[in-house]
Amino acid sequence: MTPRPSLLSDLQQNIQEVLQRSPARDLEKNLKAMLNQGFAKLDLLTREEFEIQSEVLARTRAKLEALEARVAELESRLRS
């Protein structure tokens, strides 16, 4: 039974070596570089930046709603 783990580990090591030397590895690197360049040209936000802007917008909406309520209250006082 001991030869089995070494056979599997040797097989795994051989597969990794083949994959590292294969053209697929170069293709993967080139594709990643191309995608990164394409994304850099787009005006994209990170998730963190999006979340921050969402929080700012939520606070702004809350303030606007409070101000609208206050204006409505003041207008009703003026009418009275």
C-alpha positions as CSV (number, residue, x, y, z in Angstrom):
1,M,0.0,0.0,0.0
2,T,2.9,2.5,0.5
3,P,3.7,2.7,-3.2
4,R,0.3,4.2,-3.9
5,P,0.7,7.6,-2.2
6,S,4.1,8.1,-3.8
7,L,2.6,7.1,-7.2
8,L,-0.2,9.6,-6.8
9,S,2.2,12.4,-5.6
10,D,4.6,11.7,-8.5
11,L,1.7,11.8,-10.9
12,Q,0.4,15.1,-9.4
13,Q,3.9,16.6,-9.6
14,N,4.3,15.5,-13.3
15,I,0.9,17.0,-14.2
16,Q,1.9,20.3,-12.5
17,E,5.2,20.4,-14.4
18,V,3.5,19.7,-17.7
19,L,0.9,22.4,-17.1
20,Q,3.6,24.9,-16.1
21,R,5.5,24.3,-19.3
22,S,2.5,24.1,-21.6
23,P,1.4,26.9,-23.9
24,A,-1.9,27.0,-21.9
25,R,0.1,28.7,-19.1
26,D,1.4,31.4,-21.4
27,L,-2.1,31.8,-22.9
28,E,-3.5,32.2,-19.4
29,K,-1.0,34.9,-18.5
30,N,-1.6,36.8,-21.8
31,L,-5.4,36.6,-21.4
32,K,-5.1,37.9,-17.8
33,A,-2.9,40.8,-19.0
34,M,-5.3,41.6,-21.8
35,L,-8.3,41.6,-19.5
36,N,-6.6,43.8,-17.0
37,Q,-5.8,46.3,-19.7
38,G,-9.4,46.2,-21.0
39,F,-10.8,46.7,-17.5
40,A,-8.3,49.5,-16.8
41,K,-9.7,51.4,-19.9
42,L,-13.2,51.0,-18.6
43,D,-14.4,53.4,-15.9
44,L,-15.1,50.7,-13.4
45,L,-15.4,51.0,-9.6
46,T,-14.2,48.5,-7.1
47,R,-16.8,46.9,-4.8
48,E,-15.4,49.0,-1.9
49,E,-15.8,52.3,-3.8
50,F,-19.3,51.3,-4.8
51,E,-20.3,50.5,-1.2
52,I,-18.9,53.8,0.0
53,Q,-20.8,55.7,-2.6
54,S,-24.0,53.8,-1.7
55,E,-23.6,54.8,1.9
56,V,-23.1,58.4,1.0
57,L,-26.2,58.3,-1.2
58,A,-28.2,56.7,1.6
59,R,-27.2,59.4,4.1
60,T,-27.9,62.1,1.5
61,R,-31.4,60.7,0.9
62,A,-32.1,60.6,4.6
63,K,-31.0,64.2,5.0
64,L,-33.1,65.3,2.0
65,E,-36.2,63.5,3.4
66,A,-35.7,65.2,6.8
67,L,-35.4,68.6,5.1
68,E,-38.5,68.0,3.0
69,A,-40.4,67.1,6.1
70,R,-39.2,70.2,7.8
71,V,-40.1,72.4,4.9
72,A,-43.5,70.9,4.8
73,E,-43.9,71.5,8.5
74,L,-42.8,75.2,8.1
75,E,-45.1,75.7,5.2
76,S,-48.1,74.3,7.1
77,R,-47.2,76.7,10.0
78,L,-47.2,79.6,7.6
79,R,-50.6,78.7,6.3
80,S,-52.0,78.5,9.8
